[in-house]
Amino acid sequence: MAKVDEPAYADDIGRRLEANSNLVANYRTRLLDAGLIEPAGHGRVAFAIPGLHEYLRTRPPARH
């Protein structure tokens, strides 16, 4: 999500992460419940915390 400058589609995030739709849906729900992301239109999500998007863009990518 941090790589784009607009709300992201959940299916695009899943494709980039090579994750199945169930995994993406589970994390989407968890992040919504935690207040880190918010709905931003049909199938789209955006960061809910001001400055989080910019902060994450400055951090190195996480290793798997």
Residue frames as qw, qx, qy, qz and C-alpha x, y, z in Angstrom:
[[0.000, 0.884, 0.467, 0.000, 0.00, 0.00, 0.00],
 [0.322, -0.785, 0.057, 0.525, 2.80, 2.42, 0.83],
 [0.474, -0.081, 0.543, 0.689, 4.20, 2.16, -2.70],
 [0.133, 0.559, 0.581, 0.576, 1.24, 3.93, -4.30],
 [0.054, 0.020, -0.221, 0.973, -0.06, 7.45, -3.68],
 [0.558, -0.167, -0.182, -0.792, -3.74, 6.58, -3.64],
 [0.739, -0.179, 0.496, -0.418, -6.01, 4.07, -1.91],
 [0.079, 0.337, -0.901, -0.261, -5.10, 0.53, -2.90],
 [0.832, -0.014, -0.269, -0.486, -7.28, -2.30, -4.16],
 [0.698, -0.422, 0.550, -0.181, -7.05, -5.34, -1.91],
 [0.936, 0.261, 0.231, 0.055, -6.75, -7.68, -4.91],
 [0.490, 0.782, -0.287, 0.257, -3.76, -5.67, -6.22],
 [0.320, -0.697, 0.576, -0.282, -2.05, -6.00, -2.85],
 [0.875, -0.114, 0.453, -0.128, -2.68, -9.75, -2.90],
 [0.827, 0.549, 0.005, 0.125, -1.26, -10.05, -6.41],
 [0.228, 0.819, -0.435, 0.298, 1.91, -8.14, -5.47],
 [0.431, -0.540, 0.652, -0.313, 2.38, -10.30, -2.38],
 [0.485, 0.157, -0.823, -0.250, 1.46, -13.48, -4.26],
 [0.198, 0.010, 0.797, -0.571, -1.09, -14.19, -1.52],
 [0.093, -0.403, -0.855, -0.313, -4.43, -15.91, -1.89],
 [0.241, -0.547, -0.232, -0.767, -7.62, -13.93, -1.40],
 [0.702, -0.580, -0.412, -0.029, -8.42, -15.57, 1.97],
 [0.638, -0.226, -0.233, 0.698, -5.11, -14.40, 3.44],
 [0.128, 0.286, 0.114, 0.943, -5.60, -10.87, 2.09],
 [0.457, -0.596, -0.382, -0.538, -9.15, -10.74, 3.48],
 [0.727, -0.497, -0.400, 0.255, -8.00, -11.92, 6.92],
 [0.490, -0.129, -0.127, 0.853, -5.26, -9.28, 7.12],
 [0.069, -0.449, -0.280, -0.846, -7.61, -6.60, 5.77],
 [0.584, -0.644, -0.420, -0.261, -10.06, -7.37, 8.57],
 [0.704, -0.407, -0.294, 0.503, -7.33, -7.36, 11.21],
 [0.352, 0.067, 0.026, 0.933, -5.91, -4.03, 10.00],
 [0.262, -0.557, -0.354, -0.704, -9.40, -2.48, 9.85],
 [0.676, -0.610, -0.414, -0.009, -10.15, -3.69, 13.38],
 [0.645, -0.300, -0.181, 0.679, -6.84, -2.25, 14.61],
 [0.056, 0.941, 0.193, -0.274, -7.65, 1.12, 13.03],
 [0.455, -0.407, 0.440, 0.658, -4.56, 1.12, 10.78],
 [0.045, 0.081, 0.642, 0.761, -6.51, 1.16, 7.52],
 [0.400, 0.423, 0.465, -0.667, -9.98, 2.29, 6.49],
 [0.538, 0.496, 0.650, 0.202, -12.31, 1.60, 3.57],
 [0.044, -0.520, 0.197, 0.830, -11.77, 4.01, 0.69],
 [0.575, 0.378, -0.315, -0.654, -14.37, 2.95, -1.84],
 [0.961, 0.073, 0.063, -0.260, -15.45, -0.39, -3.24],
 [0.959, 0.118, -0.061, 0.252, -12.59, -2.87, -2.71],
 [0.432, 0.612, -0.264, 0.608, -10.12, -0.16, -1.77],
 [0.645, -0.661, -0.270, 0.273, -8.34, 0.68, 1.47],
 [0.275, 0.764, -0.202, 0.548, -6.25, 3.59, 2.69],
 [0.449, -0.015, -0.601, 0.660, -4.10, 4.28, 5.72],
 [0.340, -0.796, -0.470, -0.173, -6.20, 5.63, 8.60],
 [0.558, -0.665, -0.107, 0.485, -3.38, 7.16, 10.65],
 [0.296, 0.952, -0.077, 0.017, -2.07, 10.52, 9.42],
 [0.030, -0.817, 0.575, 0.029, 1.57, 10.26, 8.39],
 [0.790, -0.190, 0.583, -0.008, 1.70, 6.44, 8.38],
 [0.793, 0.578, 0.172, 0.086, 1.87, 6.27, 4.58],
 [0.286, 0.878, -0.329, 0.198, 4.87, 8.63, 4.45],
 [0.488, -0.628, 0.589, -0.142, 6.59, 6.91, 7.37],
 [0.873, 0.028, 0.487, 0.021, 6.32, 3.46, 5.77],
 [0.689, 0.715, 0.000, 0.122, 7.69, 4.77, 2.46],
 [0.075, 0.855, -0.473, 0.200, 10.90, 5.85, 4.22],
 [0.683, -0.423, 0.580, -0.131, 11.46, 2.45, 5.87],
 [0.144, 0.362, -0.861, -0.328, 13.36, -0.40, 4.22],
 [0.775, -0.059, -0.390, -0.493, 11.14, -3.28, 3.07],
 [0.710, -0.406, 0.502, -0.283, 10.59, -6.10, 5.56],
 [0.225, 0.365, -0.884, -0.187, 12.39, -9.36, 4.94],
 [0.870, -0.127, -0.135, -0.456, 10.43, -12.60, 4.78]]
